[in-house]
Amino acid sequence: MFVIESRDKETNARAGLLITAHGEIPTPVFMPVGTAGTVKGIMQKDLKEEIGAKIILGNTYHLYLRPGPEILRSSGGLHRFMSWERPLLTDSGGYQVFSLAGNRKLTENGAVFRSHIDGSEHIFTPENTIDIQRIIGADIIMPFDECTPFPCDYRYAKKSTGLTHRWLDRAVERFCKTDPIWGYEQLLFPIVQGSTFDDLRKDSAEKAALADMSGNAIGGLSVGEPAEEMYRIIEIVNEILPDGKPRYLMGVGTPANILEAIERGIDMFDCVMPTRNGRNGMLFTKDGIINIRNRKWINDFTPLEHEGPSSVSKDYSKAYLRHLVISGEILGAQIASIHNLAFYLKLVSEARQKIGEGNFKSWKKSMVKKLSERL
């Protein structure tokens, strides 16, 4: 169930509550990416207490290959396997399969691919990816789709979108004909594709809406297209997707991207950027972006962020984190990842608060300007 609790009067931003079997999720929400059953370098205790994550992601492709459905079934599903009692979302693995390029073959039935681990051959279909996600047991699951590259020509995008739609029909049928394995409800979110072509995006949004599932996702963005193109497509799609259901923008993005998308009516986000960039020494703060590797921080003993989003943001200095990162110490990657994820979570929480207060637009305008600055 999804309840919209407040709306911004000047934009399409809204604050809601998504209720799942493993807990309530206040929206807008950012979901840390735990691809293989772990958010890299961060213990589940820190995800809950330091970062405040309400929901995290797993990935069907990676979990299918390792540890595999048999282990996940024997363990009682991913929640029990990784000791995470809060909500989980799984991507069907479509993006990962199609990023394999030369190691996969696309057919009407599905995608034949070779494992990036050992080269063994496998097939993903709309049906078996639902079956695998039933075993994983995520609260929110995705149908198998093709994520079109950018750029791509209209002919390819149209063919790809049609295939995604036919696969959606089969995934919905399998979902409706099967029961959850672990005794609680799972929610299926159809995915809107169509590259940057307006008519294809409209057709795909109508197809997703017609499926009448619990929510909807927008895929195939933040894959290289200009940010303004992404925002334009979001506006087109959200005019069609049901207002009363959550909208999940897959794989996006920078803090500024997220605020712009919230303004346009998006409720849910995920991205590897906070952790991946953090491991490489990039910190996101309310005043802008810090490259902690720069020599300017070598003697800066002030906290990472004075009013930071987590205790690590206040407990450790820029000079110390720089030392850790330059030295290749694991703790450096951990501190930076925790800080960045906590920053993202605090940002969407503050956006939710501003929507409720009725001053989201002015706040967002001032924030976007600062968030993209390099310090």
HURA-V963764 format. One line per field, one symbol per residue. ss: DSSP state (~ for helix, > for strand, _ for the rest). Layout:
ss->???
//
This chain:
ss->_>>>>>>______>>>>>>>__>>>>>_>>>>>__________~~~~~~~~___>>>>>~~~~~~___~~~~~~~__~~~~_____>>>>>__~~~~~__~~~>>>___>>>>>______>>>>>~~~~~~~~~~~___>>>___________~~~~~~~~~~~~~~~~~~~~~~~~_________>>>>>>_____~~~~~~~~~~~~~~___>>>>________~~~~~~~~~~~~_______>>>>__>__~~~~~~~~~____>>>__~~~~~~~__>>>>__>>>>___~~~_____>_______~~~~~_>~~~~~~~~~~__~~~~~~~~~~~~~~~~~~~~~~~~~~~~__~~~~~~~~~~~~__>_
//
